[in-house]
Amino acid sequence: MTKSATKDGTTRYAQKFAGRAANGHFREAHRLVLSSIGIGTYLGQPDTRTDEGYAAAVAAAVESGINVIDAAINYRFQRSERSIGAAIQQLAAKGLAREEFVICTKGGYLTPDGSMPADPNEYFFREYIQPGVFTAKDIAAGSHCMTPKFLKNQLGRSLKNLGVECVDIYYLHNPESQLSEVSKEDFLNRVREAFTFLESAVEAEEIQYYGMATWNGFRQDARARDAMQLGEMVQIAQEIAGGLHHFRFVQLPFNLGMTEALTLGNQSLKGRDRTIMEAASELDITLIASASLLQGQVARNLPGFVAEALGLENDAERALQFVRSSPGITTALVGMSRVEHVKANARLLRVAPATVDEFTKLFSRGEGA
């Protein structure tokens, strides 16, 4: 039995939706076929009702033509990963193979297990400091750690939570948060140590690819304290593993209200300024959009020209269509904690992404509006 997503498995998955999913819904990246919409599992209470909602939503998403599933170990105190694990079991019982869908999770933030402990300090001391997983000086910004020992511990917990042997994409979670406390030089050394561990986890077949899931790091002015340069990250990966390195994915917010990935030339490559979309394309990095609807905020009161340009039934669909149609984005993640959310978002699968012409027109009109 295959323990990770494969090219054959994800291709076979996409073929099941021939005639149901529009052309352009499935995209190939790094020998995998990914859906243009992915399911996120960030929001919600750490309770049984939400657990069950997410498990049902993830199963419904994969059955609907959405094969990218995104989590992080700290989402809902590890419960989101466990909900995905429950969904994977449901899918297996229905004959959907592990190799057909792409499982992504993240490590970096300290998280309790299941619920907030009465004494968090005592919990982290007992679980992490006493066994030597990290020391107090390894922690940045009060809650972030990316030492090899910690990542190894977290990856092990994630694999167990998810009930899988291999995670397809494992992200360092908001690594830029460390730049509020450590120097650029120290930060790059920490990234190097983390990447070295992650390459070893690829060799151990516990992850297939790794990346960075960021919030501010790639959408700030280049001079901002927590800004990162993609070229520097790729160079570190190349120094560790050569051209066959597995640092291949970056997740960042992109939506109608946060368009920096497309518009801000904050990346320097070969002496020229580039947007993160341009830099990623040149460096063979796949971009995954988080916060595609910004928790619904960008799906309200859109200007009329957006509806004119994109058509569709409502502003939520238009906002999501904008993200999945952006030339530099492979998958647009949307939080879906209930089956009805999946049904609403899956309607877009039958709609082809906007053409480059339509998209460009929308954008130039937006700038002039």
N, C-alpha and C positions, 0 to 999 in steps of 0.2 A: 504493500500500500504506500502510495506517495505521501510524503509528509509535508509538502509545501505546494504552493501554486506552481504550475508549469506552463510552458508555451502551449503544449498540446491540450492540456486541461482547460486553460482559459480560452483557447481558440474554439474548442468543442462547446464550451459554455456559450460563447458569443453566437455560434452557429445555431444553437437551440432557439435563439430569438430572431432568426432570419424571418423577415416578413412582419415581425412585431415591433422590433426596434428600428428606428430610422438609421439610414447611413450616417456614419460619423459619431454614433453613440459609443461604439467600442473603438479604443485606440491602442496601438501597440507601443510599449515602452520596455526596453531592457528584457526582451524575450518573454514578456507577459502581455496579455490583452486585458486592458482595464476599462471599466465603464466610465462614461463621462460624468456620472453622478455617483458619489459614494455616501455611505451612511456614517454619521458621526454619533458619538455616545457620551458627550461631555456633560450635558445638563441633567438635572433631576435630583430628587431626594435619594439618600442612601437607604431605601426601604424596599420591602418585598414587592410591593405593587409596581414600582418603577423597574425593578429587576425583571419582572415578568413582561412588562411592556416592552422593554428593550429586546429581550430574547425573542418575543413574537415579531417585533419590528425587523430585527436583523434577518430572521428566517424569511419573512415576507419580502424583504428587499432582495435577497439572493434569488428567491423564486420569481421576482418581477423583472430581473435583468440588471440588477445593481450588484456588482461583485467585488467592490472595494469597501472594506469594513475597517473603520478607524477607531482606536481607543488610546488610552494611556493608563498606566498602572494607578495613577492617582485619581482618575475620574471616578467619582462616587466611592472613594476609599476602596478601590480594587473591584468594586461590584460590577462596573461596566464590562471589564474583561470577563468576569464570570458569567454575565448575561450572554456575552458572545459565545463563550464556551457551551452554554446550554443550547444556544441556537445552532451551533455546529453539530451537536448531537441530534437535534431535531432534523437538520438537513440531511445528515448521513442516513437517518432512518427512512428518508424519502428518496434516497438514491443519488443525492448530490455529493459528488466527491470532493475531498479537501483540495485537490489540485485545480479546482475550477474557480476558486475565489481567493482574493488577495487580502491577507490579514496584516494590519499595521498597528503597532503600538509604540509607546514612548517610555523612556526612563530618564530620570533626572531630579524629579521632585520627591521629597520625603513624603510618605503617606502612611497613615494608620491602616489598619486592616478591618474593613467591614463597617466600622463606626468610629466616631471620635472617642478616644479613651478618656477616662476621667482625668488622668494625668499624662498628657502627651510626652512631657520630658522624660518621665519614668519609662514610658513605652519605648521611646527611641533609644534610651540608654540600655534598656534590657535587650531589645531586639538587634541593635546595631553597634552601639559603642562597646558594650561588654564583650560580644563575640569578635570584635576587631574588624567589623565591616567598614566603619569609617571612624575618624577622629573628629573632634570639634573643629579643627582647623581645615578640614576638607569641605566644610559647609560654607556656602556663599549665600548672602542675602537671607540668612536665617532658615532657608528651606531647600536649597539646591545643592546637589552633589553629582559630579560625573567622573569620579575616580574609577579605575578599572574594577576594583574590588566591589564597589557599590553597584556598578552596572551589571556585573556578573550576578550579584545577588538579585537584583531587580529583574533581569532577564529570566532567571530561573523561576522567580515567582510568577512572572507574566505567562511563561509557558505552562505552568501548572494551572493558573487561573483560566487560561484559554483552552486548556485540555489539548494542546497541540505539541508536536515535537519541534516545529520550526515556525518562526515569525517571518513573513515575507519582507516586510519593511520595518526596521527598528530605528526609531528616531531618537536622537538626543533632544530632550524636551526644553525648549527655550534656553539654550546654552548662553545666549547673550545676557541673561539675568546675572551671570557671574561678573560681567564687565562693570557692574556698579561697585564692585569691591576689589577686583584684582586688576593688575596692570595688563596691557595688551600682550606683553611678552609671556607673562604667566598664563594668561588665557590660552594663547596659542599652544603652549606646552601642555596644558590640560586637555585641549582638543586632540593633540597628537597622541597622548596616552589613551584617551577614550577611543580614538580611531584604531589604534593598535589593538586594543581589546576587541573592538567590533570586527576587525578583519579576522581575528582568531576565532570569534564566534561564527563567522561565515565558514571557516575551515571545519569547525566542529558541527556544521550543518544545523546550527540553532537559529541562525538568521540567514536570509537570502541576500538582502541588500540593507544598507543603513543610510541614514540621512540626518537632517536637522529639521525639527519642527519649531518654527520661530513665530514670534509675534512682532517685535520691533526690529529684530536684527537686520533684516534685508529690506526694510521699507523706510529707513531713516535717512536723513542727510548723511553723507559719508563722514562728516566731521563729528557726528553725535557720538557720545561716549560708548553707547551700546550698539553701534553700527558694525556690521561684519562685511568682509569682502569674500564673495564666493570663490574668486580666484585663489585666495590664500588657503581656503578650506580644501579645495581640489588639489592644490599643490602638496599639502600635508598628506592627503590620501595617496597621491602619486609617489611621494617619497617613501611611504610605508609599503605600498603594494604595487607600484609601477602602474602601467596603463590598464592593468586588469583589476584596479581597485573597485570596491563595491559601494563607495559613497556615490549614490546615484539619484537620491530623492531629496527635495526640499519642500516643506510645507510652510505656507505663509498666508496671512489673511489677504483676500482679494475679493472685492465686491463693489457695487456701485458707489459706495461711500468711501472706499479705501482702494484707490486705483494706482497706488505708487508703483506696484510691480510693473505696470505697463507704461507709466508716465515719467517716473523719476530716474534720471541718469546718475545713480549713486554708486555704480560698480565700475571700477577701473580695470580694464583688460588691455594688455599690450599698449598701455599709454593712452587709451581712448575711453571716454565715459560711455557706459552702457546702462540700460535698465536691467533689472534682475532677470526679466524674461529673455532679453538678448544674451546676457552673460550665461544663463542656464543653457540656452540653445547651443552656444559656442562650446560649452564645457561638457555637453552630453549629460546634463542633469535634468531630471523630470520634475516639473512643478505641480504640486497638488495644492489646491486652494482650500483654506479653512475659512470659516465664518462667511460662507457664500451669501447667506441672508442676514448675517450679523444679528442672529437671534430674532429675526423678523423685522429689525429696525429699517433695513433698506427696502423692504417690500411694502412700504406705506407711502402713499401720496407721491408716486413717481411723476415727474413732469410728462406732459402729454406726448412729447415727441418720442419717448421711449416706447409707449404703446403703439404709436404710429409705425415706428421702425420695426418692432419685434412682433406685433400682433399678440397672439396668445390670449388666454382667458382672464388672467389676473396679474397683479403686480408681483406676487411671489414667483409665478412662473417666469415673468419677464426678468426679474432680478437674477434668477437662477440661470436662465438662458444666456444672459450677459456673461456670467462667469464661465459657463461650460463652452461658450463660443469664442472666448478669448484665445488668440492664436498660441499663446505661451502656456496655457493651462491644460493639463491632461485630464484631471478629475476635480470636480467641484464637490466638496464635502458639505453635507447638510445634516444637522442634528435631527434624528427621527426617533422619538422615544415611544411612539405608538403606531400601530398598523395603519391608522387613517392618515398619518403623516406620510407614510410610504406610498400609499395609494395616490395621494395628491401629487407628490413629487415624481412618481413613476409615470404620470401622464406625459411628462416631457420626453420620455424615451421614444415616443412615437413621432416626435418632432425633430427634424434635422437641426443641428446647430446652425446659427446664423452664418452666412458666408462671410469671407473676409471683407468683401465690399459692403455688405449690410452692416457689419460690425464697425468698420471704419467710418461709415456715414453717421452711424449712431454717435460715435465718439466725437467726430468733428462738430456735429450738431450740438452735442452736449456742451462742448467748450464754448460755443457761441451763444448758447441759450442763456 
